[in-house]
């Protein structure tokens, strides 16, 4: 994907993230509510409870047509705190339901009877590590007492409930675990209040509703922060990937240009070499000789070459006339191939023209140059040549003294070469005042 396309896509995603964040915050404020209702429609079991078990004389009786309606007759007796009420069973033994996900509880009920309508609500929670299945009294009691208003409905934040002090004392609960807990609720109990007057009280619990957000405000805020952080990290990572991709592309482009440049340089060098070398033998041509001499003058005022060998293949015209130019070309190529390993790395082999060659020798005295020419003659004479030919060469050797002119040295070597031809060929002559046989 191109850079501008990625940037446009990220802009759309940013806009979508902003809209989604605003929508979630709005939904959380006005909606996102989950409700658990306990009523006659919910099918939960209901049990009547009163103070008979504690030695009292109060009595609670469920209405046969509606178990969520009951009659409570409070009677003063030896038991100091007469009560009656109902239990709404939400679980059995140690298996309750989790109400900790709810924020508040709403009690909707009708009540008739003497005095103010006081009600006590207790939520029993099976507390791991303290509660036992055999004794329901070991379950933590989270309770609150309030007055039912004329409207018959009251909403209570669950955070207002407190664990009964007597239960904490009885169970010897550590301080950090004495707070209310609603993660494993087995029952909800609704009783007359501690200040309720004696007499007959009629109660009809229409519903007990627990309400809360599917996601708490803190969880939503944390989720949004994480989402934005992840989005920012993704954007940064994508930017890094794009940058690395661009960097790789630039490196690849530079590498390609480097390869092309090297290829052009090689091609240029090859073309230059073709211009400077004889295409048949691979030896330097006169242009190549000129460049070598120019570099020699630039690097060393006195010149680095100490001797020049002028070589002529004997009776080469006869080879061309009798065997054809193809055989002659093969002889010339073989001569260059034979001469190259005899010469030193610093020596330069030049095709002067036709069957004539020059060898420029560096760092060598006249005697060694003559010895080199003799080895070359012997090597040629002992080689097998095309068509069974016997090929020999005549060589003239001229020493170069100091800054002597190369052209003059070549002329002297050429003169020595002709002396070698006149003296029978296949020999080496030295360019001196008197051309002696070597």
N, C-alpha and C positions, 0 to 999 in steps of 0.2 A: 504494500500500500504506500502511495506516495505521501510525502510530508504534508502537503496541504490537505489531502484527504484525511490523514490521521488527525491533524489539528481541528478540522471541521467536526470529525466524529467525537473528539474529546470535548468540544464545545457543546455538542448536543447532550453528551453524557453528563456534563456539568449542570446544564439546565435541568435535565431529568433528575439529578441528585437533589438540586435545590427544591424542585416541585415535590419530590417524594418526601424530603425532610419536612417541608411545611405541611404536607398532607398528613403525615404520621403524627406530628405535634397537634394538629387540629383534631384528628381522629381520637388521639389519646385524651384530649381535653373534653371532647363532647361525646365520645363513644368508647369503643374498645372495651366494653363492659361485659363481664361474665357473671352469671347469676346462678346460685344454688338455692332452690326453694324447698322448704320443708312444710308441707301442708297435707290436708286430707287427700289431695291428688297425687302426692309423691309416693304414697304407699309405704311409708316408714311405720314400723311398729311403735305403739304407744302403750305405756304402763302408768297406772295411777300410783302415786306415792304419798304417804302421810307419816305422822310421827308415832304411829303405833309401835314401830320397831324400836323406838327410843323411850317407850314408856308413856307416850302421850295418848290423848283421847280424840284427836282430830281425825276426820275421815274425808277421803277423796274418792269420788265415784265418777267414772267416765259415762258420758251420755251414750246410750246404746245406738242411737242413730248417727252419732258423729264422735269418734274417739278423741277428736281435737277439742271437744267441749266437755267440761267436767264441772262438778259441783264440789265445793270444798267447805266443810263445816269445821271451823276452828273452835276448839273447846279448850278452856283453861284447865290445866291439871298440874300434877306434880312436875311435869316436864316444863322447864322454864321457857322454851322457845317453840311453841306450837306452830306447826306448818302442815301444808299439804300442797300437792302439785302433780305434775306429770313428767315422765321421761320419754324423750323421743330417741329411739335406738337407731344409731347410724352404723354400728358394727358389732361384731361379736368377739369376745375374748380380747386378743391383742391386735385384731385387724380392724382399724378404723379408717376414716377418710381424712384427707389433708385439707384443712381449712386455712392453712397459713397463707394461701395465695389470695385470700380475700382481705379487703381493707376494713369493711364495716358490716354490721349486722342490723337488720330492721325487723322489729317485732310488731306485728299487726294483730290486735286482739280486742275483743269486747269484754267488759267486766262489769258486774253488778254486785253490790254488797255494801255493807256499812263502811264508813270512813273513807280515807284516801285509798286509792288503788295502787298499793305498793307491790312490786314484783321483783323477784330475785331470779336471775338467770345464771346457771352454772354450766360450764362446758368441760366435760371430763375428757382428758387426754391420756392415752396409754403411754406412759413415760418409760422408755427403754432404760434399764438399769435400776429402776425403782419399782415399777408396777409389776404385779403378778396376776395371772389369769384367775387364780383361786379366790382372790379378794378384791372386789371392785373398788373398795375404799383406798387401795394403793394407787389408783389412777389420779393423776394431778387434777385438781379442781381449780378452774379459772372462772371467777365469778364477778358479778356486778349487780347492784340493786338500784332500782329506779322507780319512778312513778309514771303510770300510764296516763297520758294527757287525755282530755275529752275527745280529741280526734281519734284516739285508739291506736296511734302509730308512733313509734319512737325509733330513731336511728342512732346506733351506738358504734363508734370506732372500736375495733377489736383491741386497739392499744390501750383502751381504758380499763379492760378487765385485769384483775389482779389474782394471783394465786393465793388460795386460802392460807392464812398464816399457820393455822393448826395443822394443815397437811404438810407444810415445809418442816414444821417442828416434829411431827410424828415420823416422817420419813428421813429426818436428818439430812436434808438436801443441802449440798454445798451452795454457798452464796451465789455463785455465778450461774446456778441452774434454778434459782428460785423464781425467776420471771415466768410469765405466761407462755404457753406453748400450744400450738394448734395443728401440729403436723400429723397426728394420729388420733383423731377424735372418735370416741365410741358412742357418746350420747350427749344430748342437750337436755338440760333439766330446767323446768320453769316452776317456781314455787311462789307462794304468797310471801310478801315481804316481812321483815322482822318487826315492823311497826303496824302491821295489819290488825284491825280490830277483830274481836271474837264475833262469831256469827257465821251465817251462810253466805258464801261468795260463789257467784256463777261466772265462769271464765270460758271464753270461746277463742281459741287461738286460730286465727284465720291463716296466718303464714309466718314463718320465720325465714327471712331471706338474707343470704350472704352475697354481697356484691364486691367486686374488685376488678381491676384492670387486667386484661390478658397479659399485659406487660407493664411492670411498674414504671413510674416516672424515672427512677434511677436506672433501671435496665434499659429503657428506651434511650435515655441520654447516652448511656455507655455504648449501646449498639450503634447509635448515630455517629458518635465520636470514632468508634472503631471503623465504621463504614467509610467515613471521610478520610481517616488515616490510611485505610487500605486503598482508597481511591487515589489519594495523594501519592502513596508509594507506587501504585500502579502507573500513574502518570509519570512519576520520576523514572521508574524502571523502563517504561516505554520510550521516554526521552533518551535514556542511556542506550537502549537498544538501537534507536534511530541514529544516535550519535556514533555508536560503534559501527553500525551499518554504513553510515556515511564515511567514517574513518577507513573502514575496510575498502569501500568503493574508491576512496581517494588513493589509498595505498595500492589497490589493484591497478588504478589508472596510472599512478606514478611508475609502478612496476612494468606495466605494459609499455609506457613511453620509454622507460629505461631499456627494455628489451628491444623496442623498435630502434632506439638511438644506437644501441650496441650493434644491432643488425646493420643499420646504416653505416656505422663506423667500419664494421667488418667488410661490408660491401664496398665502401669507399676505399678501404685498405686493399681489398682484393682487386678492385679496379685499378688502383694505383700500382699494385704489384704486377697486374697484367700489362700495364703500360711500361713498367720498368724491366720486365723479364721476357725472355724469348719464349714464345708459346710452345715451341717444339722441344727444346732441351731443358727449359726451366732455368737456364743460366741468365745472368744479367745481360740486358742489351745495352746499346750505347747510351740510351736515356738513363738506364739504371746506373751505368758507369759514371755518367755526369753527376748524378745525385750523390753517389758515394764519394766522389772527389770533392764536391762542394762541402759535404759534411766533414770530410777530412780536413779541409782548409779551415773551417770554422772551429773545429775542436783542437787543432794543433797547427800552429803556424809553420812548423818544419815538416808537417806531413807524417802520417803513421806508417806509410808503406815504404819498404826498404828495397824491394826488387819486383820486377815484372817479368813474367814468362809469356812469350809469344809462341803459340802452338799452331801448327798446320798439319792436318791429316794428309799423309802421303798418298798421291795418286787418287784423290777423291773423285776427280772428274771422270777417271776411268771407271770407277764404281758406278757412278750415275749413268754413264754411257752404256756399259755392259749389262747392268742389272736393273736399271731404272731408278727413278727418284724415290720410290717408296722404300727400296732397300737402302738408298743413301740416307733417307730420313731416319730409318731404324739405326743405322750406324752412328749418326750424330747423337741420337737419344742415348744409345748405349755408351758412347764416349762420355757424355755428361754423367751418366750413372756410374761409370767406372772411375772417373776422375774425382768425383765428390768425396768418396771415402779415403782417397789418397791424400787429398788436400786437408789442411788444418781448418779449424772452425773460423779462424780469423781471415783466411784467404778468401778472395773473391774471384769466382769463375765468370768470365764475360764472353758472350759470343760476339766476336768482332765483325763477323760477316762470313757467309758461306760455311766453309770448313775451318775457318780461322777462329781461334779462341785466345783470350788473355787470361792470365792469372796474376792478380795483385797480391803480393805477399807482404804481410806486416810482421815486424819484430823478427826479422830473419836476415842473416848475413848472406853475402854472395855465395860462399861455399855451400851453405845449407840450401840455398835456392837451387843451385846446380844439382845437389843431391836429390832434392824433391823432384826436379825435372827428370832426372835419370830414373827414379822409381816409377814415375808415371809412364815413361817410355817402355820400361821393362814390363809394366803391368799391361799395357796395350798390346805389346807383342805376344804376350803369353795368353791372351784371352781368346775364347771361341766367339766368332762373329757370324752374322747372318750370311746364309748361302755359302758357308765354309770359307769366307774371305779371311785374308790375313791383313790386318790393319795396323799400321805403324804411324808414328808422328815425328816430325822434326820440330825442335824447340830452340828458340833463342832466349837467352837470359841476360837481363840488363839490371845492374845495381842502380839504386837511386840514392844519391848522396845529398843529405841535408834537405835544403829547400829547392832541389833541382826540379825542373819542369817535367810533369808526368808525360806530356806529349813528346818531349825530347827523349825521355827514357823509352817510350813505346817505339819511336823511330829506331833507336839503337838496338832494341830487342828484335825488331823486324829485320834490320840489317843482319843481325847474328843468325836469324832464322834462315835467311837466304843463303848464308854461308853453309848452314847445316844441310840445306838441300843440294847445294853444289858439291858438297863433300860426300854425297851418297845417301842422304836421308836417314831416318830412324836414328837420330843422334841429337846431341845437345851442344850448342855453341854459346860462348860467353861474349857479350858485347864489350870488347876492350879495344885498345889501340890496334893490337894485332889479334885477330879472331882465332884463338887457339881451340883445338878440339878438346871437348871435355870427356 
